[in-house]
């Protein structure tokens, strides 16, 4: 968890070519929650895009990891803010 226990969640299924949307969402979360740790939920395809935009942690949905598991992991971060890029 980041300083002050702040966390932000970025939910995205961004693909190649949509990097700018993910960057803007991550930047907005950072501005609204300074010092927050940004965790993203994405697919195996979107993970490289999310890494390129500087997301610190990525929870992968897919490859045998179902929605219940991913939701449980995302909730465990106790995000103070969230953004959805779809």
N, C-alpha and C positions, 0 to 999 in steps of 0.2 A: 504494500500500500504506500502511497506517496505521502509527502509531508502533510500533516494535519489529517491524514486518513482520507484525503479526497481521491475520488476515482471518477472517471468518465467512461462511458461506453459508446462505442461507435459500431453501429450495426450496418453492414454493407455487403452487397453482393457485386461490388464494382469489378469491372473487367478492364482489360487493357483499353486505353483510350479514355477512361473515366477517372484517371488519376487526379485531375484538377478538382473534381467534386469531393473526393476523399480528402485531399489536402485542405480544401476550404472547411470541411466539416471538422477535421482534426484541429485546425487552427482556431476555429470558433469555440470549440470545447476548451482549448487551452486558454483563450482569452476570458471565457466565462468562469473558469475554474483554474486560476493561476497555480502552477505547481502540481496539478493533478496528474495522475497516471492515466494515460489513455489506453484502454483495452478495446480491441475490435473483435467482433464476431464476423467471420467470413468463411468462404469456401476454400478448398485447396487451390482453386484457380485465382481467387482474389488475394490470397495471402502474399504473393510476391508484390502485388500492387500496394498493399497496405504496408509492407516492409519498406518499400521505396519512399512512401510519404512520411515515414518516421514513426509509425505506431509502435509502441514498446512491446506490447503483448498481443498475440492473436489467438483467439479461441476458434478452432476449426470446426465447422459444421460439415459433415460429410465423411466419406471414407470410413463408414461404419459408426460414426459418432452421431447419434440422433439428437432430436430437439430437446428431449428431457435433460440429457447430459449437458448440453450446451447452455440451456437456460439455468440449470443449477450452478454451473461454473460462472456464468455472467452475474447471477444474483449474489454469489459469494463475494464479488468485488464491491458490492454495495455502492453502485454508482450514484453520484450526486447529480449527474446530468447525463443525457444521452442524445445522440443524433442518429438519424436514419438516412442513409444514402441508398436509393434504390432506383 
